[in-house]
Amino acid sequence: MADERDKALDKTVIHWVIITAGIIVGIYLLFLIASPFLVASIQLFNPAPKNRNIALQNGKELLDKTKTVVAVGAHPDDIEWYSGGTLARLSRNGIRVIVVMATDDGRRKNTRQAEQLKAAQALRYEKVIFLGYPDGSLKKQPKQEIINKLEKIYQDYQPDTLITFDPYNQAPFYHHLDHIAAGKAAIEAALQMNIPNIYLFHSGGSDTWVDISKEIGLKVKGREAHKSQTKWFLTPFGMGYIIREAAFLDGLKVGLRYAEPFRKLR
């Protein structure tokens, strides 16, 4: 009798172990499936423009009046994520595109730089410049030193347009101190050098939408070059899915298939 009770108990334990393991595996698989949708859907929380027609007109003006653009990012992959489609469209139109990376992650410097150069090749940037600060340290660096380096770059390339982070009115979620520091330094240097056109990405007050419907494939290719920055939980659908979905959701706000939003500072 005791043996039968022990066997029944063993079967019950095994039964609940299997059920528990199944629940854990199910939750894990659900997370894998849902995570890319959740990452991309963050774009839904970014506000739509107050005036759709003005936003589209501002986007066309950005493309039409830019002859040389400098885009300043904090980390390799920032530029491709937020403005890769716009820069690809400009470069395809013969516009000079200069990209500046403030940090390059000292531990993986060679990897991060190689990935950024591969992205630049895909999107046809003319030049990539690395300032060489350690990832996560930009806020601690001498601000005037960064501004001076950027002013020298602006002087060398004479851009009429700057594209960088919005440090004053960031979009909801993911407020990185490096992003804020890079944006502030880039803008202050641009104002000192009197760059006439300044557009800010990752902004909570975007009023400029650029149509990147024909460039979405290039944007994906540029971001996918940063393989070291593709997190394991995004792999079920791939980074390309997330990039397309985010650009689709931004485009939906103004009636475009795929788009990138900016705030026009001046």
KEKE-3310 file (N, C-alpha, C; in steps of 0.2 Angstrom, whole numbers, plus 5000, padded with zeros to 4 digits):
npx = (5004:5010:5020:5012:5006:5017:5021:5011:5012:5024:5021:5012:5021:5029:5020:5016:5028:5031:5020:5023:5035:5031:5023:5033:5041:5031:5029:5041:5042:5032:5036:5047:5041:5033:5041:5048:5037:5033:5044:5045:5032:5034:5035:5022:5019:5025:5021:5010:5011:5006:5001:4998:5000:5010:5020:5024:5028:5038:5047:5050:5057:5068:5075:5076:5084:5096:5113:5125:5126:5129:5128:5126:5129:5128:5132:5138:5127:5116:5113:5109:5098:5089:5089:5093:5086:5083:5096:5101:5092:5096:5110:5108:5104:5115:5119:5131:5136:5140:5145:5146:5152:5151:5155:5163:5163:5175:5179:5175:5180:5186:5177:5164:5168:5171:5158:5151:5157:5154:5140:5140:5145:5134:5124:5130:5138:5148:5159:5165:5167:5176:5175:5179:5177:5173:5160:5145:5151:5150:5143:5151:5163:5173:5163:5166:5177:5172:5163:5172:5179:5168:5165:5177:5175:5164:5169:5178:5170:5159:5144:5127:5117:5112:5110:5104:5102:5088:5090:5082:5069:5065:5059:5046:5052:5068:5079:5094:5109:5121:5115:5109:5119:5127:5118:5117:5130:5132:5122:5125:5138:5134:5126:5136:5144:5135:5126:5114:5102:5094:5090:5081:5081:5073:5063:5051:5043:5041:5040:5042:5042:5050:5049:5053:5050:5055:5068:5068:5073:5087:5089:5086:5097:5108:5106:5106:5120:5126:5129:5133:5125:5112:5101:5098:5085:5078:5079:5070:5062:5071:5081:5078:5064:5059:5064:5057:5044:5044:5046:5035:5025:5028:5026:5013:5006:5006:5002:5011:5020:5032:5042:5052:5053:5057:5062:5061:5073:5078)
npy = (4994:5006:5008:5010:5022:5030:5029:5035:5048:5051:5052:5062:5073:5073:5076:5089:5095:5094:5102:5115:5117:5118:5129:5139:5138:5141:5155:5160:5158:5166:5179:5180:5181:5192:5203:5210:5216:5224:5233:5240:5246:5256:5268:5272:5280:5291:5308:5313:5324:5342:5348:5340:5343:5353:5346:5337:5346:5352:5341:5339:5351:5350:5340:5347:5358:5355:5353:5349:5338:5336:5323:5320:5308:5298:5285:5272:5265:5274:5284:5277:5271:5281:5291:5285:5282:5295:5300:5291:5294:5307:5305:5297:5307:5314:5322:5328:5318:5318:5309:5309:5301:5301:5292:5276:5264:5258:5245:5237:5243:5241:5233:5240:5251:5246:5240:5252:5258:5249:5251:5264:5262:5255:5265:5275:5286:5300:5302:5295:5300:5297:5302:5296:5295:5286:5274:5279:5289:5302:5313:5316:5321:5335:5348:5359:5355:5344:5352:5360:5351:5347:5360:5361:5351:5355:5367:5361:5354:5362:5362:5364:5359:5352:5336:5329:5322:5327:5336:5343:5340:5326:5311:5300:5287:5278:5288:5292:5297:5300:5302:5315:5323:5322:5328:5341:5347:5346:5355:5367:5369:5370:5382:5391:5391:5395:5387:5385:5376:5366:5350:5339:5322:5309:5315:5323:5332:5332:5340:5338:5327:5315:5306:5290:5279:5273:5271:5262:5249:5251:5258:5248:5239:5246:5247:5234:5231:5233:5222:5218:5225:5220:5213:5198:5194:5200:5193:5183:5188:5197:5211:5219:5218:5225:5238:5241:5241:5251:5262:5261:5264:5277:5283:5281:5291:5302:5298:5291:5278:5273:5282:5295:5305:5322:5336:5353:5364:5376)
npz = (5000:5004:4995:4983:4986:4987:4973:4967:4972:4967:4953:4954:4957:4946:4937:4940:4939:4925:4920:4926:4920:4907:4907:4910:4899:4889:4893:4890:4876:4872:4876:4868:4855:4857:4860:4849:4844:4854:4856:4844:4844:4853:4846:4844:4855:4853:4849:4836:4822:4824:4813:4799:4785:4786:4792:4782:4772:4778:4779:4765:4763:4771:4763:4751:4753:4759:4756:4761:4774:4792:4803:4820:4831:4847:4849:4839:4828:4832:4823:4811:4816:4820:4809:4797:4785:4780:4778:4769:4758:4755:4752:4741:4732:4729:4739:4751:4765:4781:4795:4813:4826:4843:4854:4855:4862:4872:4875:4865:4854:4841:4834:4835:4828:4815:4812:4811:4800:4790:4790:4785:4772:4766:4767:4760:4766:4765:4774:4790:4806:4821:4838:4849:4863:4878:4879:4887:4895:4891:4896:4907:4901:4897:4892:4883:4876:4868:4861:4854:4846:4837:4831:4824:4815:4808:4803:4794:4784:4781:4783:4779:4785:4801:4809:4823:4840:4850:4863:4872:4872:4873:4865:4872:4883:4885:4889:4887:4894:4887:4874:4876:4880:4868:4859:4864:4864:4850:4845:4851:4846:4832:4833:4836:4825:4816:4808:4796:4796:4807:4813:4823:4830:4838:4846:4856:4851:4837:4821:4808:4794:4785:4770:4769:4761:4749:4754:4764:4764:4763:4775:4784:4781:4784:4799:4802:4800:4812:4821:4834:4842:4842:4851:4860:4862:4852:4841:4835:4825:4819:4817:4806:4805:4816:4813:4801:4806:4816:4808:4799:4808:4812:4799:4798:4805:4797:4785:4776:4769:4775:4787:4794:4808:4814:4824:4819:4823:4818)
capx = (5000:5014:5023:5007:5005:5024:5021:5006:5015:5030:5017:5009:5026:5031:5015:5017:5035:5030:5015:5027:5040:5027:5021:5039:5043:5026:5030:5047:5041:5027:5040:5051:5036:5030:5046:5049:5031:5033:5050:5043:5026:5035:5034:5015:5019:5028:5016:5009:5012:5000:4998:5001:5003:5016:5025:5026:5031:5045:5051:5052:5061:5074:5078:5078:5088:5102:5118:5130:5124:5133:5124:5130:5126:5131:5135:5137:5120:5111:5111:5105:5091:5084:5089:5097:5083:5084:5103:5101:5089:5100:5116:5106:5102:5121:5121:5137:5133:5146:5143:5151:5151:5155:5158:5164:5164:5182:5180:5174:5181:5187:5170:5159:5170:5170:5151:5148:5159:5150:5133:5141:5145:5127:5120:5134:5140:5155:5164:5163:5172:5175:5178:5183:5175:5170:5152:5142:5155:5150:5141:5157:5168:5173:5158:5169:5181:5168:5160:5178:5180:5163:5166:5182:5172:5159:5173:5181:5165:5154:5138:5121:5112:5114:5105:5106:5097:5084:5092:5078:5062:5066:5053:5045:5056:5075:5082:5101:5113:5125:5111:5107:5126:5129:5114:5118:5136:5131:5118:5129:5143:5131:5124:5142:5146:5129:5123:5107:5097:5095:5084:5082:5078:5071:5060:5044:5039:5042:5036:5045:5042:5053:5046:5059:5047:5060:5074:5068:5078:5094:5089:5087:5103:5112:5105:5108:5127:5128:5127:5134:5120:5106:5100:5096:5077:5075:5081:5065:5060:5076:5081:5074:5057:5058:5066:5052:5038:5044:5046:5028:5021:5029:5023:5005:5004:5006:4999:5016:5021:5038:5044:5057:5051:5062:5059:5065:5075:5078)
capy = (5000:5012:5008:5012:5029:5033:5029:5040:5054:5053:5053:5069:5078:5073:5079:5096:5098:5095:5108:5121:5118:5120:5136:5143:5138:5145:5162:5162:5159:5172:5184:5180:5183:5199:5208:5214:5221:5229:5238:5244:5249:5262:5273:5274:5285:5298:5312:5315:5332:5345:5349:5335:5346:5357:5341:5334:5351:5353:5336:5341:5357:5347:5337:5351:5364:5352:5352:5345:5337:5333:5320:5318:5303:5297:5278:5268:5263:5279:5287:5272:5269:5287:5295:5281:5282:5301:5301:5287:5297:5313:5303:5295:5313:5317:5326:5325:5316:5317:5306:5309:5296:5303:5287:5270:5258:5256:5237:5234:5249:5239:5230:5245:5256:5242:5240:5259:5259:5245:5254:5270:5260:5253:5271:5279:5292:5302:5301:5294:5303:5295:5307:5292:5295:5279:5273:5280:5294:5308:5318:5317:5324:5342:5350:5363:5351:5341:5357:5363:5346:5348:5366:5360:5347:5360:5371:5357:5352:5368:5359:5369:5356:5347:5332:5326:5321:5332:5335:5347:5338:5319:5307:5295:5281:5278:5294:5291:5303:5301:5306:5321:5326:5323:5333:5348:5349:5347:5361:5373:5370:5373:5389:5395:5391:5398:5382:5388:5371:5361:5345:5335:5316:5306:5321:5323:5338:5332:5343:5337:5320:5313:5300:5285:5273:5270:5269:5258:5243:5253:5259:5241:5236:5250:5246:5227:5231:5234:5215:5217:5229:5216:5209:5191:5194:5203:5189:5179:5192:5200:5219:5222:5219:5231:5245:5242:5242:5257:5267:5261:5267:5284:5285:5280:5297:5307:5295:5289:5271:5273:5289:5297:5312:5326:5343:5358:5369:5382)
capz = (5000:5005:4988:4979:4988:4984:4966:4965:4974:4962:4947:4955:4957:4939:4933:4941:4936:4918:4919:4928:4914:4901:4908:4909:4892:4886:4894:4887:4869:4871:4877:4862:4850:4858:4861:4844:4843:4859:4854:4838:4846:4857:4841:4845:4860:4850:4846:4829:4821:4825:4807:4794:4779:4787:4794:4776:4769:4782:4777:4758:4763:4773:4758:4745:4755:4761:4751:4765:4781:4797:4808:4826:4836:4853:4849:4833:4827:4833:4817:4807:4819:4820:4803:4792:4779:4778:4776:4763:4753:4754:4749:4734:4728:4728:4745:4755:4771:4786:4801:4818:4832:4849:4858:4851:4867:4872:4876:4858:4849:4834:4832:4834:4822:4809:4810:4809:4793:4786:4789:4781:4765:4764:4766:4756:4769:4763:4779:4797:4811:4828:4843:4853:4870:4880:4879:4894:4898:4887:4901:4911:4897:4896:4887:4879:4872:4863:4856:4850:4841:4833:4828:4819:4809:4804:4799:4788:4779:4780:4782:4779:4789:4806:4811:4829:4845:4853:4871:4876:4872:4871:4865:4878:4884:4883:4889:4888:4895:4881:4869:4878:4880:4861:4856:4867:4861:4843:4844:4853:4841:4826:4834:4836:4818:4812:4803:4796:4797:4812:4814:4829:4830:4845:4849:4859:4848:4830:4816:4801:4793:4779:4767:4767:4758:4745:4757:4770:4763:4765:4782:4787:4780:4789:4806:4803:4801:4819:4824:4841:4845:4841:4857:4859:4863:4846:4835:4832:4819:4816:4818:4800:4806:4821:4810:4797:4810:4819:4802:4797:4813:4811:4793:4798:4808:4792:4778:4772:4771:4780:4788:4800:4811:4816:4826:4816:4828:4814)
cpx = (5004:5018:5018:5006:5012:5024:5016:5008:5020:5026:5015:5015:5028:5026:5015:5023:5034:5025:5019:5032:5037:5025:5027:5041:5038:5027:5036:5046:5036:5031:5045:5047:5034:5035:5048:5043:5031:5039:5048:5037:5028:5034:5027:5014:5022:5022:5016:5010:5005:4996:5002:5004:5009:5022:5028:5030:5038:5050:5054:5057:5068:5078:5080:5083:5095:5107:5124:5127:5129:5128:5128:5126:5130:5135:5134:5131:5114:5109:5107:5098:5086:5084:5092:5093:5083:5091:5104:5098:5093:5107:5114:5105:5109:5123:5127:5134:5140:5143:5148:5148:5155:5158:5159:5165:5171:5183:5179:5175:5182:5180:5165:5161:5169:5162:5148:5151:5156:5143:5134:5142:5138:5123:5124:5136:5147:5160:5161:5169:5171:5178:5181:5182:5172:5163:5150:5146:5154:5148:5147:5163:5168:5169:5162:5173:5177:5165:5166:5179:5175:5164:5172:5180:5168:5163:5176:5176:5160:5147:5132:5116:5115:5108:5108:5101:5094:5086:5087:5071:5062:5059:5052:5050:5063:5078:5090:5105:5118:5121:5110:5114:5128:5125:5115:5124:5136:5128:5122:5135:5140:5129:5130:5145:5141:5127:5116:5101:5098:5089:5086:5078:5077:5068:5053:5040:5040:5037:5038:5045:5045:5051:5052:5056:5052:5067:5074:5072:5085:5094:5090:5094:5109:5112:5108:5116:5129:5126:5128:5129:5113:5105:5097:5088:5074:5076:5076:5063:5065:5075:5077:5067:5055:5059:5060:5045:5038:5043:5039:5024:5022:5026:5015:5002:5003:5003:5005:5017:5027:5040:5049:5055:5057:5058:5064:5067:5076:5080)
cpy = (5006:5013:5011:5020:5033:5034:5035:5047:5056:5055:5061:5074:5078:5077:5087:5099:5099:5101:5114:5122:5120:5127:5141:5144:5142:5153:5164:5163:5165:5178:5185:5183:5190:5204:5212:5219:5226:5235:5242:5248:5255:5268:5276:5280:5291:5302:5313:5322:5335:5347:5344:5338:5349:5352:5338:5340:5352:5347:5337:5346:5354:5344:5342:5356:5361:5351:5348:5345:5334:5330:5318:5313:5302:5290:5276:5265:5268:5282:5283:5271:5275:5291:5291:5282:5289:5302:5297:5291:5303:5310:5300:5301:5317:5322:5323:5324:5314:5315:5306:5305:5299:5298:5280:5263:5255:5249:5234:5239:5246:5237:5235:5250:5252:5241:5247:5260:5255:5248:5260:5268:5258:5260:5276:5286:5293:5300:5299:5296:5300:5300:5302:5292:5288:5279:5275:5286:5301:5314:5320:5321:5331:5344:5354:5360:5347:5346:5360:5358:5346:5354:5365:5356:5351:5364:5368:5356:5357:5365:5365:5366:5351:5343:5328:5324:5327:5331:5339:5344:5331:5315:5302:5289:5282:5285:5293:5297:5305:5304:5313:5326:5327:5328:5340:5351:5350:5353:5367:5374:5373:5380:5393:5396:5393:5393:5384:5383:5366:5357:5340:5328:5314:5312:5320:5328:5338:5336:5343:5329:5319:5306:5296:5279:5269:5268:5265:5252:5245:5255:5253:5238:5240:5248:5238:5226:5231:5227:5215:5221:5226:5211:5202:5190:5197:5198:5185:5182:5195:5208:5222:5223:5225:5238:5246:5244:5249:5263:5267:5265:5275:5287:5285:5287:5303:5304:5293:5281:5270:5280:5289:5304:5315:5333:5348:5363:5376:5380)
cpz = (5000:4998:4983:4980:4986:4977:4964:4967:4969:4955:4948:4954:4950:4935:4934:4939:4928:4916:4921:4922:4908:4901:4907:4902:4888:4887:4891:4879:4868:4872:4870:4856:4851:4858:4855:4842:4848:4858:4849:4840:4850:4852:4842:4850:4858:4847:4839:4828:4822:4818:4802:4788:4780:4789:4787:4772:4772:4780:4770:4758:4766:4767:4752:4747:4757:4755:4755:4772:4785:4802:4814:4830:4842:4852:4841:4833:4828:4827:4812:4810:4818:4813:4797:4785:4776:4775:4769:4757:4751:4750:4741:4729:4727:4734:4749:4762:4776:4792:4807:4824:4838:4853:4853:4856:4867:4872:4869:4853:4842:4831:4830:4828:4815:4807:4808:4801:4788:4784:4784:4774:4762:4763:4762:4759:4766:4768:4786:4801:4818:4833:4848:4860:4872:4881:4886:4898:4896:4892:4905:4908:4897:4890:4881:4874:4867:4858:4851:4844:4835:4828:4822:4813:4805:4800:4793:4783:4778:4778:4782:4784:4795:4808:4818:4834:4848:4861:4875:4877:4869:4870:4871:4877:4882:4883:4891:4889:4890:4875:4870:4878:4872:4858:4858:4864:4853:4841:4845:4848:4834:4827:4833:4829:4813:4806:4802:4797:4802:4813:4819:4829:4838:4849:4851:4855:4840:4826:4809:4800:4786:4777:4765:4764:4754:4748:4763:4770:4765:4772:4786:4787:4784:4796:4807:4803:4808:4823:4831:4845:4845:4847:4856:4859:4857:4840:4832:4825:4815:4817:4812:4802:4811:4817:4805:4801:4813:4813:4800:4802:4813:4805:4794:4801:4803:4785:4774:4774:4776:4781:4794:4802:4814:4819:4823:4821:4824:4807)
residu = (MET:ALA:ASP:GLU:ARG:ASP:LYS:ALA:LEU:ASP:LYS:THR:VAL:ILE:HIS:TRP:VAL:ILE:ILE:THR:ALA:GLY:ILE:ILE:VAL:GLY:ILE:TYR:LEU:LEU:PHE:LEU:ILE:ALA:SER:PRO:PHE:LEU:VAL:ALA:SER:ILE:GLN:LEU:PHE:ASN:PRO:ALA:PRO:LYS:ASN:ARG:ASN:ILE:ALA:LEU:GLN:ASN:GLY:LYS:GLU:LEU:LEU:ASP:LYS:THR:LYS:THR:VAL:VAL:ALA:VAL:GLY:ALA:HIS:PRO:ASP:ASP:ILE:GLU:TRP:TYR:SER:GLY:GLY:THR:LEU:ALA:ARG:LEU:SER:ARG:ASN:GLY:ILE:ARG:VAL:ILE:VAL:VAL:MET:ALA:THR:ASP:ASP:GLY:ARG:ARG:LYS:ASN:THR:ARG:GLN:ALA:GLU:GLN:LEU:LYS:ALA:ALA:GLN:ALA:LEU:ARG:TYR:GLU:LYS:VAL:ILE:PHE:LEU:GLY:TYR:PRO:ASP:GLY:SER:LEU:LYS:LYS:GLN:PRO:LYS:GLN:GLU:ILE:ILE:ASN:LYS:LEU:GLU:LYS:ILE:TYR:GLN:ASP:TYR:GLN:PRO:ASP:THR:LEU:ILE:THR:PHE:ASP:PRO:TYR:ASN:GLN:ALA:PRO:PHE:TYR:HIS:HIS:LEU:ASP:HIS:ILE:ALA:ALA:GLY:LYS:ALA:ALA:ILE:GLU:ALA:ALA:LEU:GLN:MET:ASN:ILE:PRO:ASN:ILE:TYR:LEU:PHE:HIS:SER:GLY:GLY:SER:ASP:THR:TRP:VAL:ASP:ILE:SER:LYS:GLU:ILE:GLY:LEU:LYS:VAL:LYS:GLY:ARG:GLU:ALA:HIS:LYS:SER:GLN:THR:LYS:TRP:PHE:LEU:THR:PRO:PHE:GLY:MET:GLY:TYR:ILE:ILE:ARG:GLU:ALA:ALA:PHE:LEU:ASP:GLY:LEU:LYS:VAL:GLY:LEU:ARG:TYR:ALA:GLU:PRO:PHE:ARG:LYS:LEU:ARG)
# end
